[in-house]
Amino acid sequence: MNAVKRAEIFRRLQKANPEPTTELVYQSNFELLIAVMLSAQATDISVNKATAKLFEVANTPEKMLQLSETKLKSYIKNIGLFNTKAKNVLATCEILINEHDGDVPRERASLEALPGVGRKTANVILNTAFREPTIAVDTHIFRVSNRTGIAKGTTPLAVEKKLLKLVPKEYQLDAHHWLILHGRYICQARKPKCTECLIADLCEYQAKELK
């Protein structure tokens, strides 16, 4: 895919959704961090359902630590991998209090040092909370980038590096959300909705169906 096509794709995505954001519901950087940690291998819908009740009683690291692990699990038991996630959330809260005065750090190394926080989660926090032009490559972005030809790669990291190199600078800040939403609702895994796609004429997917 050439640079002209790529720029037009993001121009259209921006025009259709000028201010894209995460579908996770949160009121603070801490709530966002916990929601993103819980969202691994889970849907935003299931996370939002759990955090709606959880954040009513524990919306700071201190309040979260006041919950027992068993009590925390009772709030997130409908989310995949909830046993491991509960342990990671509590361990993360301890580090936030002891090393960051209870705040969510904005340095990548500090974020990735938190239990349960990998590169993808760190990228989401850096982009959504701190508005840095990072791109967290999840399954949706990986699929859309490869399928359309925007940025092909065999690993999430390879796709991330290509996106940061190839996406025009003026679109990098919001590219993460545009690509996720496009993958979630239009360029779906099993049956992409090519007839509803606003970039179908620019997409290089060979098997697309336009009728």
Rosetta blueprint (number, residue, H / E / L):
1 M L
2 N L
3 A H
4 V H
5 K H
6 R H
7 A H
8 E H
9 I H
10 F H
11 R H
12 R H
13 L H
14 Q H
15 K H
16 A H
17 N L
18 P L
19 E L
20 P L
21 T L
22 T L
23 E L
24 L L
25 V L
26 Y L
27 Q L
28 S L
29 N H
30 F H
31 E H
32 L H
33 L H
34 I H
35 A H
36 V H
37 M H
38 L H
39 S L
40 A L
41 Q L
42 A L
43 T L
44 D H
45 I H
46 S H
47 V H
48 N H
49 K H
50 A H
51 T H
52 A H
53 K H
54 L H
55 F H
56 E H
57 V H
58 A L
59 N L
60 T L
61 P H
62 E H
63 K H
64 M H
65 L H
66 Q H
67 L L
68 S L
69 E H
70 T H
71 K H
72 L H
73 K H
74 S H
75 Y H
76 I H
77 K L
78 N L
79 I L
80 G L
81 L L
82 F H
83 N H
84 T H
85 K H
86 A H
87 K H
88 N H
89 V H
90 L H
91 A H
92 T H
93 C H
94 E H
95 I H
96 L H
97 I H
98 N H
99 E H
100 H H
101 D L
102 G L
103 D L
104 V L
105 P L
106 R L
107 E L
108 R H
109 A H
110 S H
111 L H
112 E H
113 A L
114 L L
115 P L
116 G L
117 V L
118 G L
119 R H
120 K H
121 T H
122 A H
123 N H
124 V H
125 I H
126 L H
127 N H
128 T H
129 A L
130 F L
131 R L
132 E L
133 P L
134 T L
135 I L
136 A L
137 V L
138 D L
139 T H
140 H H
141 I H
142 F H
143 R H
144 V H
145 S H
146 N H
147 R H
148 T H
149 G L
150 I L
151 A L
152 K L
153 G L
154 T L
155 T L
156 P H
157 L H
158 A H
159 V H
160 E H
161 K H
162 K H
163 L H
164 L H
165 K H
166 L H
167 V L
168 P L
169 K H
170 E H
171 Y H
172 Q H
173 L H
174 D H
175 A H
176 H H
177 H H
178 W H
179 L H
180 I H
181 L H
182 H H
183 G H
184 R H
185 Y H
186 I L
187 C L
188 Q L
189 A L
190 R L
191 K L
192 P L
193 K L
194 C H
195 T H
196 E H
197 C L
198 L L
199 I L
200 A L
201 D L
202 L L
203 C L
204 E L
205 Y L
206 Q L
207 A L
208 K L
209 E L
210 L L
211 K L
